[in-house]
Amino acid sequence: MFTFLTKYSVTEKIYRDYVNTGIVPKKVITLLAKKTMSGVELTSQEFAIFCGLTAEVNEEIAKIAKNKN
């Protein structure tokens, strides 16, 4: 499992900013990618962001997978 998962989370402020702007910090994209790759369930806020930024999360998953090989 990724240790990154325990060091960062989607806060209320990050989620509100996403709802208002459609933008999240790069760390959120990485968090969602790593949680998805690990099979860890997303929170409702994380899932909402994932749905809106699926392409970005998938790109991050591809980068992470490439770096593992």
PyMOL Python script that loads the backbone (N, CA, C, O; Angstrom):
from pymol import cmd

cmd.read_pdbstr("""\
ATOM      1  N   MET A   1       0.846  -1.185   0.000  1.00  0.00           N
ATOM      2  CA  MET A   1       0.000   0.000   0.000  1.00  0.00           C
ATOM      3  C   MET A   1       0.888   1.244   0.000  1.00  0.00           C
ATOM      4  O   MET A   1       2.013   1.217   0.499  1.00  0.00           O
ATOM      5  N   PHE A   2       0.384   2.300  -0.548  1.00  0.00           N
ATOM      6  CA  PHE A   2       1.134   3.541  -0.628  1.00  0.00           C
ATOM      7  C   PHE A   2       1.082   4.287   0.710  1.00  0.00           C
ATOM      8  O   PHE A   2       0.000   4.493   1.259  1.00  0.00           O
ATOM      9  N   THR A   3       2.238   4.690   1.235  1.00  0.00           N
ATOM     10  CA  THR A   3       2.257   5.465   2.471  1.00  0.00           C
ATOM     11  C   THR A   3       1.663   6.847   2.247  1.00  0.00           C
ATOM     12  O   THR A   3       1.190   7.481   3.190  1.00  0.00           O
ATOM     13  N   PHE A   4       1.684   7.317   1.011  1.00  0.00           N
ATOM     14  CA  PHE A   4       1.135   8.625   0.653  1.00  0.00           C
ATOM     15  C   PHE A   4      -0.327   8.749   1.090  1.00  0.00           C
ATOM     16  O   PHE A   4      -0.791   9.845   1.406  1.00  0.00           O
ATOM     17  N   LEU A   5      -1.040   7.643   1.107  1.00  0.00           N
ATOM     18  CA  LEU A   5      -2.465   7.680   1.404  1.00  0.00           C
ATOM     19  C   LEU A   5      -2.765   8.217   2.796  1.00  0.00           C
ATOM     20  O   LEU A   5      -3.825   8.804   3.014  1.00  0.00           O
ATOM     21  N   THR A   6      -1.868   8.031   3.721  1.00  0.00           N
ATOM     22  CA  THR A   6      -2.142   8.460   5.084  1.00  0.00           C
ATOM     23  C   THR A   6      -1.644   9.868   5.374  1.00  0.00           C
ATOM     24  O   THR A   6      -1.922  10.412   6.442  1.00  0.00           O
ATOM     25  N   LYS A   7      -0.915  10.463   4.442  1.00  0.00           N
ATOM     26  CA  LYS A   7      -0.311  11.763   4.685  1.00  0.00           C
ATOM     27  C   LYS A   7      -1.082  12.924   4.067  1.00  0.00           C
ATOM     28  O   LYS A   7      -0.743  14.080   4.317  1.00  0.00           O
ATOM     29  N   TYR A   8      -2.095  12.652   3.279  1.00  0.00           N
ATOM     30  CA  TYR A   8      -2.796  13.719   2.581  1.00  0.00           C
ATOM     31  C   TYR A   8      -4.247  13.330   2.422  1.00  0.00           C
ATOM     32  O   TYR A   8      -4.560  12.156   2.221  1.00  0.00           O
ATOM     33  N   SER A   9      -5.131  14.296   2.509  1.00  0.00           N
ATOM     34  CA  SER A   9      -6.553  14.008   2.323  1.00  0.00           C
ATOM     35  C   SER A   9      -7.245  15.211   1.689  1.00  0.00           C
ATOM     36  O   SER A   9      -6.713  16.321   1.663  1.00  0.00           O
ATOM     37  N   VAL A  10      -8.438  14.957   1.183  1.00  0.00           N
ATOM     38  CA  VAL A  10      -9.245  16.020   0.604  1.00  0.00           C
ATOM     39  C   VAL A  10      -9.987  16.708   1.753  1.00  0.00           C
ATOM     40  O   VAL A  10     -10.866  16.119   2.382  1.00  0.00           O
ATOM     41  N   THR A  11      -9.624  17.939   2.009  1.00  0.00           N
ATOM     42  CA  THR A  11     -10.265  18.701   3.077  1.00  0.00           C
ATOM     43  C   THR A  11     -11.534  19.371   2.551  1.00  0.00           C
ATOM     44  O   THR A  11     -11.780  19.399   1.345  1.00  0.00           O
ATOM     45  N   GLU A  12     -12.327  19.904   3.463  1.00  0.00           N
ATOM     46  CA  GLU A  12     -13.526  20.649   3.059  1.00  0.00           C
ATOM     47  C   GLU A  12     -13.154  21.822   2.157  1.00  0.00           C
ATOM     48  O   GLU A  12     -13.848  22.102   1.180  1.00  0.00           O
ATOM     49  N   LYS A  13     -12.058  22.510   2.484  1.00  0.00           N
ATOM     50  CA  LYS A  13     -11.624  23.649   1.676  1.00  0.00           C
ATOM     51  C   LYS A  13     -11.229  23.216   0.266  1.00  0.00           C
ATOM     52  O   LYS A  13     -11.605  23.861  -0.713  1.00  0.00           O
ATOM     53  N   ILE A  14     -10.480  22.134   0.165  1.00  0.00           N
ATOM     54  CA  ILE A  14     -10.090  21.636  -1.158  1.00  0.00           C
ATOM     55  C   ILE A  14     -11.337  21.280  -1.962  1.00  0.00           C
ATOM     56  O   ILE A  14     -11.434  21.602  -3.146  1.00  0.00           O
ATOM     57  N   TYR A  15     -12.287  20.615  -1.312  1.00  0.00           N
ATOM     58  CA  TYR A  15     -13.502  20.226  -2.022  1.00  0.00           C
ATOM     59  C   TYR A  15     -14.314  21.451  -2.448  1.00  0.00           C
ATOM     60  O   TYR A  15     -14.793  21.508  -3.581  1.00  0.00           O
ATOM     61  N   ARG A  16     -14.470  22.415  -1.568  1.00  0.00           N
ATOM     62  CA  ARG A  16     -15.204  23.643  -1.922  1.00  0.00           C
ATOM     63  C   ARG A  16     -14.519  24.369  -3.074  1.00  0.00           C
ATOM     64  O   ARG A  16     -15.174  24.842  -4.003  1.00  0.00           O
ATOM     65  N   ASP A  17     -13.206  24.449  -3.002  1.00  0.00           N
ATOM     66  CA  ASP A  17     -12.460  25.088  -4.093  1.00  0.00           C
ATOM     67  C   ASP A  17     -12.691  24.341  -5.408  1.00  0.00           C
ATOM     68  O   ASP A  17     -12.853  24.962  -6.458  1.00  0.00           O
ATOM     69  N   TYR A  18     -12.706  23.011  -5.347  1.00  0.00           N
ATOM     70  CA  TYR A  18     -12.969  22.218  -6.552  1.00  0.00           C
ATOM     71  C   TYR A  18     -14.367  22.510  -7.102  1.00  0.00           C
ATOM     72  O   TYR A  18     -14.537  22.717  -8.303  1.00  0.00           O
ATOM     73  N   VAL A  19     -15.351  22.524  -6.227  1.00  0.00           N
ATOM     74  CA  VAL A  19     -16.731  22.793  -6.661  1.00  0.00           C
ATOM     75  C   VAL A  19     -16.826  24.168  -7.315  1.00  0.00           C
ATOM     76  O   VAL A  19     -17.525  24.336  -8.314  1.00  0.00           O
ATOM     77  N   ASN A  20     -16.131  25.141  -6.757  1.00  0.00           N
ATOM     78  CA  ASN A  20     -16.199  26.513  -7.275  1.00  0.00           C
ATOM     79  C   ASN A  20     -15.346  26.755  -8.511  1.00  0.00           C
ATOM     80  O   ASN A  20     -15.683  27.596  -9.344  1.00  0.00           O
ATOM     81  N   THR A  21     -14.238  26.019  -8.635  1.00  0.00           N
ATOM     82  CA  THR A  21     -13.302  26.321  -9.720  1.00  0.00           C
ATOM     83  C   THR A  21     -13.038  25.154 -10.671  1.00  0.00           C
ATOM     84  O   THR A  21     -12.598  25.359 -11.802  1.00  0.00           O
ATOM     85  N   GLY A  22     -13.305  23.933 -10.213  1.00  0.00           N
ATOM     86  CA  GLY A  22     -12.981  22.758 -11.022  1.00  0.00           C
ATOM     87  C   GLY A  22     -11.511  22.392 -10.967  1.00  0.00           C
ATOM     88  O   GLY A  22     -11.042  21.567 -11.752  1.00  0.00           O
ATOM     89  N   ILE A  23     -10.777  23.007 -10.038  1.00  0.00           N
ATOM     90  CA  ILE A  23      -9.338  22.800  -9.928  1.00  0.00           C
ATOM     91  C   ILE A  23      -9.002  22.221  -8.556  1.00  0.00           C
ATOM     92  O   ILE A  23      -9.577  22.612  -7.540  1.00  0.00           O
ATOM     93  N   VAL A  24      -8.053  21.273  -8.551  1.00  0.00           N
ATOM     94  CA  VAL A  24      -7.537  20.730  -7.291  1.00  0.00           C
ATOM     95  C   VAL A  24      -6.014  20.734  -7.341  1.00  0.00           C
ATOM     96  O   VAL A  24      -5.429  20.756  -8.425  1.00  0.00           O
ATOM     97  N   PRO A  25      -5.365  20.713  -6.175  1.00  0.00           N
ATOM     98  CA  PRO A  25      -3.904  20.597  -6.165  1.00  0.00           C
ATOM     99  C   PRO A  25      -3.472  19.273  -6.801  1.00  0.00           C
ATOM    100  O   PRO A  25      -4.210  18.289  -6.767  1.00  0.00           O
ATOM    101  N   LYS A  26      -2.292  19.261  -7.369  1.00  0.00           N
ATOM    102  CA  LYS A  26      -1.733  18.048  -7.998  1.00  0.00           C
ATOM    103  C   LYS A  26      -1.725  16.879  -7.022  1.00  0.00           C
ATOM    104  O   LYS A  26      -1.912  15.730  -7.423  1.00  0.00           O
ATOM    105  N   LYS A  27      -1.508  17.170  -5.738  1.00  0.00           N
ATOM    106  CA  LYS A  27      -1.482  16.111  -4.727  1.00  0.00           C
ATOM    107  C   LYS A  27      -2.802  15.340  -4.675  1.00  0.00           C
ATOM    108  O   LYS A  27      -2.813  14.146  -4.378  1.00  0.00           O
ATOM    109  N   VAL A  28      -3.907  16.017  -4.961  1.00  0.00           N
ATOM    110  CA  VAL A  28      -5.216  15.348  -4.937  1.00  0.00           C
ATOM    111  C   VAL A  28      -5.309  14.355  -6.093  1.00  0.00           C
ATOM    112  O   VAL A  28      -5.807  13.243  -5.919  1.00  0.00           O
ATOM    113  N   ILE A  29      -4.834  14.750  -7.261  1.00  0.00           N
ATOM    114  CA  ILE A  29      -4.841  13.837  -8.407  1.00  0.00           C
ATOM    115  C   ILE A  29      -4.000  12.600  -8.082  1.00  0.00           C
ATOM    116  O   ILE A  29      -4.402  11.472  -8.369  1.00  0.00           O
ATOM    117  N   THR A  30      -2.842  12.822  -7.487  1.00  0.00           N
ATOM    118  CA  THR A  30      -1.963  11.704  -7.108  1.00  0.00           C
ATOM    119  C   THR A  30      -2.631  10.826  -6.055  1.00  0.00           C
ATOM    120  O   THR A  30      -2.570   9.600  -6.144  1.00  0.00           O
ATOM    121  N   LEU A  31      -3.257  11.431  -5.074  1.00  0.00           N
ATOM    122  CA  LEU A  31      -3.968  10.677  -4.044  1.00  0.00           C
ATOM    123  C   LEU A  31      -5.037   9.787  -4.667  1.00  0.00           C
ATOM    124  O   LEU A  31      -5.118   8.599  -4.359  1.00  0.00           O
ATOM    125  N   LEU A  32      -5.850  10.360  -5.538  1.00  0.00           N
ATOM    126  CA  LEU A  32      -6.934   9.597  -6.167  1.00  0.00           C
ATOM    127  C   LEU A  32      -6.373   8.471  -7.028  1.00  0.00           C
ATOM    128  O   LEU A  32      -6.923   7.369  -7.048  1.00  0.00           O
ATOM    129  N   ALA A  33      -5.290   8.742  -7.733  1.00  0.00           N
ATOM    130  CA  ALA A  33      -4.666   7.702  -8.558  1.00  0.00           C
ATOM    131  C   ALA A  33      -4.165   6.554  -7.688  1.00  0.00           C
ATOM    132  O   ALA A  33      -4.412   5.388  -7.995  1.00  0.00           O
ATOM    133  N   LYS A  34      -3.472   6.873  -6.619  1.00  0.00           N
ATOM    134  CA  LYS A  34      -2.908   5.832  -5.754  1.00  0.00           C
ATOM    135  C   LYS A  34      -3.995   5.050  -5.024  1.00  0.00           C
ATOM    136  O   LYS A  34      -3.886   3.834  -4.868  1.00  0.00           O
ATOM    137  N   LYS A  35      -5.035   5.736  -4.578  1.00  0.00           N
ATOM    138  CA  LYS A  35      -6.135   5.026  -3.925  1.00  0.00           C
ATOM    139  C   LYS A  35      -6.826   4.097  -4.911  1.00  0.00           C
ATOM    140  O   LYS A  35      -7.169   2.965  -4.570  1.00  0.00           O
ATOM    141  N   THR A  36      -7.030   4.572  -6.127  1.00  0.00           N
ATOM    142  CA  THR A  36      -7.666   3.754  -7.156  1.00  0.00           C
ATOM    143  C   THR A  36      -6.806   2.535  -7.474  1.00  0.00           C
ATOM    144  O   THR A  36      -7.320   1.421  -7.577  1.00  0.00           O
ATOM    145  N   MET A  37      -5.518   2.741  -7.627  1.00  0.00           N
ATOM    146  CA  MET A  37      -4.611   1.636  -7.930  1.00  0.00           C
ATOM    147  C   MET A  37      -4.559   0.611  -6.795  1.00  0.00           C
ATOM    148  O   MET A  37      -4.370  -0.580  -7.039  1.00  0.00           O
ATOM    149  N   SER A  38      -4.724   1.074  -5.565  1.00  0.00           N
ATOM    150  CA  SER A  38      -4.653   0.197  -4.398  1.00  0.00           C
ATOM    151  C   SER A  38      -5.990  -0.453  -4.066  1.00  0.00           C
ATOM    152  O   SER A  38      -6.057  -1.328  -3.203  1.00  0.00           O
ATOM    153  N   GLY A  39      -7.053  -0.033  -4.745  1.00  0.00           N
ATOM    154  CA  GLY A  39      -8.368  -0.582  -4.462  1.00  0.00           C
ATOM    155  C   GLY A  39      -8.985  -0.023  -3.186  1.00  0.00           C
ATOM    156  O   GLY A  39      -9.899  -0.618  -2.616  1.00  0.00           O
ATOM    157  N   VAL A  40      -8.477   1.126  -2.743  1.00  0.00           N
ATOM    158  CA  VAL A  40      -9.005   1.765  -1.533  1.00  0.00           C
ATOM    159  C   VAL A  40     -10.244   2.574  -1.917  1.00  0.00           C
ATOM    160  O   VAL A  40     -10.242   3.304  -2.909  1.00  0.00           O
ATOM    161  N   GLU A  41     -11.289   2.434  -1.125  1.00  0.00           N
ATOM    162  CA  GLU A  41     -12.539   3.136  -1.411  1.00  0.00           C
ATOM    163  C   GLU A  41     -12.355   4.646  -1.273  1.00  0.00           C
ATOM    164  O   GLU A  41     -11.730   5.130  -0.330  1.00  0.00           O
ATOM    165  N   LEU A  42     -12.918   5.379  -2.240  1.00  0.00           N
ATOM    166  CA  LEU A  42     -12.865   6.836  -2.208  1.00  0.00           C
ATOM    167  C   LEU A  42     -13.990   7.374  -1.340  1.00  0.00           C
ATOM    168  O   LEU A  42     -15.066   6.781  -1.264  1.00  0.00           O
ATOM    169  N   THR A  43     -13.735   8.501  -0.688  1.00  0.00           N
ATOM    170  CA  THR A  43     -14.806   9.180   0.039  1.00  0.00           C
ATOM    171  C   THR A  43     -15.765   9.768  -0.989  1.00  0.00           C
ATOM    172  O   THR A  43     -15.455   9.786  -2.180  1.00  0.00           O
ATOM    173  N   SER A  44     -16.906  10.240  -0.554  1.00  0.00           N
ATOM    174  CA  SER A  44     -17.865  10.823  -1.496  1.00  0.00           C
ATOM    175  C   SER A  44     -17.285  12.061  -2.171  1.00  0.00           C
ATOM    176  O   SER A  44     -17.530  12.290  -3.356  1.00  0.00           O
ATOM    177  N   GLN A  45     -16.520  12.861  -1.432  1.00  0.00           N
ATOM    178  CA  GLN A  45     -15.894  14.037  -2.025  1.00  0.00           C
ATOM    179  C   GLN A  45     -14.816  13.629  -3.026  1.00  0.00           C
ATOM    180  O   GLN A  45     -14.722  14.203  -4.111  1.00  0.00           O
ATOM    181  N   GLU A  46     -14.009  12.645  -2.663  1.00  0.00           N
ATOM    182  CA  GLU A  46     -12.983  12.156  -3.575  1.00  0.00           C
ATOM    183  C   GLU A  46     -13.615  11.591  -4.846  1.00  0.00           C
ATOM    184  O   GLU A  46     -13.120  11.822  -5.949  1.00  0.00           O
ATOM    185  N   PHE A  47     -14.705  10.854  -4.685  1.00  0.00           N
ATOM    186  CA  PHE A  47     -15.372  10.274  -5.842  1.00  0.00           C
ATOM    187  C   PHE A  47     -15.921  11.357  -6.763  1.00  0.00           C
ATOM    188  O   PHE A  47     -15.841  11.234  -7.985  1.00  0.00           O
ATOM    189  N   ALA A  48     -16.472  12.410  -6.185  1.00  0.00           N
ATOM    190  CA  ALA A  48     -16.983  13.520  -7.004  1.00  0.00           C
ATOM    191  C   ALA A  48     -15.853  14.157  -7.810  1.00  0.00           C
ATOM    192  O   ALA A  48     -16.016  14.459  -8.992  1.00  0.00           O
ATOM    193  N   ILE A  49     -14.724  14.353  -7.169  1.00  0.00           N
ATOM    194  CA  ILE A  49     -13.566  14.921  -7.866  1.00  0.00           C
ATOM    195  C   ILE A  49     -13.080  13.938  -8.935  1.00  0.00           C
ATOM    196  O   ILE A  49     -12.791  14.336 -10.063  1.00  0.00           O
ATOM    197  N   PHE A  50     -12.994  12.674  -8.582  1.00  0.00           N
ATOM    198  CA  PHE A  50     -12.574  11.648  -9.537  1.00  0.00           C
ATOM    199  C   PHE A  50     -13.464  11.666 -10.774  1.00  0.00           C
ATOM    200  O   PHE A  50     -12.966  11.594 -11.897  1.00  0.00           O
ATOM    201  N   CYS A  51     -14.764  11.761 -10.577  1.00  0.00           N
ATOM    202  CA  CYS A  51     -15.695  11.767 -11.715  1.00  0.00           C
ATOM    203  C   CYS A  51     -15.459  12.972 -12.624  1.00  0.00           C
ATOM    204  O   CYS A  51     -15.561  12.863 -13.846  1.00  0.00           O
ATOM    205  N   GLY A  52     -15.149  14.102 -12.033  1.00  0.00           N
ATOM    206  CA  GLY A  52     -14.926  15.307 -12.816  1.00  0.00           C
ATOM    207  C   GLY A  52     -13.557  15.379 -13.465  1.00  0.00           C
ATOM    208  O   GLY A  52     -13.374  16.067 -14.469  1.00  0.00           O
ATOM    209  N   LEU A  53     -12.598  14.670 -12.893  1.00  0.00           N
ATOM    210  CA  LEU A  53     -11.214  14.750 -13.379  1.00  0.00           C
ATOM    211  C   LEU A  53     -10.659  13.365 -13.718  1.00  0.00           C
ATOM    212  O   LEU A  53      -9.477  13.093 -13.508  1.00  0.00           O
ATOM    213  N   THR A  54     -11.515  12.503 -14.239  1.00  0.00           N
ATOM    214  CA  THR A  54     -11.115  11.126 -14.536  1.00  0.00           C
ATOM    215  C   THR A  54      -9.917  11.067 -15.474  1.00  0.00           C
ATOM    216  O   THR A  54      -9.002  10.276 -15.250  1.00  0.00           O
ATOM    217  N   ALA A  55      -9.905  11.879 -16.507  1.00  0.00           N
ATOM    218  CA  ALA A  55      -8.791  11.847 -17.469  1.00  0.00           C
ATOM    219  C   ALA A  55      -7.475  12.180 -16.782  1.00  0.00           C
ATOM    220  O   ALA A  55      -6.458  11.539 -17.046  1.00  0.00           O
ATOM    221  N   GLU A  56      -7.484  13.174 -15.907  1.00  0.00           N
ATOM    222  CA  GLU A  56      -6.269  13.565 -15.197  1.00  0.00           C
ATOM    223  C   GLU A  56      -5.802  12.465 -14.253  1.00  0.00           C
ATOM    224  O   GLU A  56      -4.606  12.195 -14.145  1.00  0.00           O
ATOM    225  N   VAL A  57      -6.750  11.834 -13.573  1.00  0.00           N
ATOM    226  CA  VAL A  57      -6.403  10.736 -12.657  1.00  0.00           C
ATOM    227  C   VAL A  57      -5.834   9.562 -13.458  1.00  0.00           C
ATOM    228  O   VAL A  57      -4.846   8.952 -13.049  1.00  0.00           O
ATOM    229  N   ASN A  58      -6.452   9.247 -14.589  1.00  0.00           N
ATOM    230  CA  ASN A  58      -5.947   8.146 -15.415  1.00  0.00           C
ATOM    231  C   ASN A  58      -4.552   8.431 -15.952  1.00  0.00           C
ATOM    232  O   ASN A  58      -3.730   7.519 -16.047  1.00  0.00           O
ATOM    233  N   GLU A  59      -4.276   9.670 -16.299  1.00  0.00           N
ATOM    234  CA  GLU A  59      -2.927  10.040 -16.738  1.00  0.00           C
ATOM    235  C   GLU A  59      -1.916   9.816 -15.608  1.00  0.00           C
ATOM    236  O   GLU A  59      -0.811   9.323 -15.838  1.00  0.00           O
ATOM    237  N   GLU A  60      -2.308  10.183 -14.397  1.00  0.00           N
ATOM    238  CA  GLU A  60      -1.420   9.996 -13.241  1.00  0.00           C
ATOM    239  C   GLU A  60      -1.201   8.508 -12.973  1.00  0.00           C
ATOM    240  O   GLU A  60      -0.087   8.102 -12.642  1.00  0.00           O
ATOM    241  N   ILE A  61      -2.234   7.700 -13.109  1.00  0.00           N
ATOM    242  CA  ILE A  61      -2.095   6.253 -12.936  1.00  0.00           C
ATOM    243  C   ILE A  61      -1.088   5.710 -13.947  1.00  0.00           C
ATOM    244  O   ILE A  61      -0.236   4.891 -13.601  1.00  0.00           O
ATOM    245  N   ALA A  62      -1.185   6.161 -15.180  1.00  0.00           N
ATOM    246  CA  ALA A  62      -0.247   5.697 -16.211  1.00  0.00           C
ATOM    247  C   ALA A  62       1.186   6.106 -15.866  1.00  0.00           C
ATOM    248  O   ALA A  62       2.111   5.316 -16.055  1.00  0.00           O
ATOM    249  N   LYS A  63       1.381   7.323 -15.365  1.00  0.00           N
ATOM    250  CA  LYS A  63       2.725   7.779 -14.980  1.00  0.00           C
ATOM    251  C   LYS A  63       3.275   6.918 -13.832  1.00  0.00           C
ATOM    252  O   LYS A  63       4.426   6.482 -13.870  1.00  0.00           O
ATOM    253  N   ILE A  64       2.457   6.685 -12.835  1.00  0.00           N
ATOM    254  CA  ILE A  64       2.891   5.896 -11.675  1.00  0.00           C
ATOM    255  C   ILE A  64       3.244   4.476 -12.121  1.00  0.00           C
ATOM    256  O   ILE A  64       4.277   3.933 -11.728  1.00  0.00           O
ATOM    257  N   ALA A  65       2.385   3.884 -12.938  1.00  0.00           N
ATOM    258  CA  ALA A  65       2.630   2.515 -13.404  1.00  0.00           C
ATOM    259  C   ALA A  65       3.910   2.451 -14.234  1.00  0.00           C
ATOM    260  O   ALA A  65       4.674   1.492 -14.126  1.00  0.00           O
ATOM    261  N   LYS A  66       4.143   3.457 -15.052  1.00  0.00           N
ATOM    262  CA  LYS A  66       5.349   3.472 -15.891  1.00  0.00           C
ATOM    263  C   LYS A  66       6.605   3.561 -15.014  1.00  0.00           C
ATOM    264  O   LYS A  66       7.610   2.909 -15.296  1.00  0.00           O
ATOM    265  N   ASN A  67       6.541   4.364 -13.962  1.00  0.00           N
ATOM    266  CA  ASN A  67       7.695   4.531 -13.075  1.00  0.00           C
ATOM    267  C   ASN A  67       7.985   3.289 -12.240  1.00  0.00           C
ATOM    268  O   ASN A  67       9.108   3.105 -11.771  1.00  0.00           O
ATOM    269  N   LYS A  68       6.984   2.442 -12.054  1.00  0.00           N
ATOM    270  CA  LYS A  68       7.184   1.205 -11.301  1.00  0.00           C
ATOM    271  C   LYS A  68       7.962   0.174 -12.103  1.00  0.00           C
ATOM    272  O   LYS A  68       8.641  -0.679 -11.532  1.00  0.00           O
ATOM    273  N   ASN A  69       7.865   0.250 -13.415  1.00  0.00           N
ATOM    274  CA  ASN A  69       8.509  -0.755 -14.286  1.00  0.00           C
ATOM    275  C   ASN A  69       9.913  -0.397 -14.636  1.00  0.00           C
ATOM    276  O   ASN A  69      10.579  -1.140 -15.356  1.00  0.00           O
TER     277      ASN A  69
END
""", "prot")
cmd.dss("prot")
cmd.show_as("cartoon", "prot")
cmd.util.cbc("prot")
cmd.orient("prot")
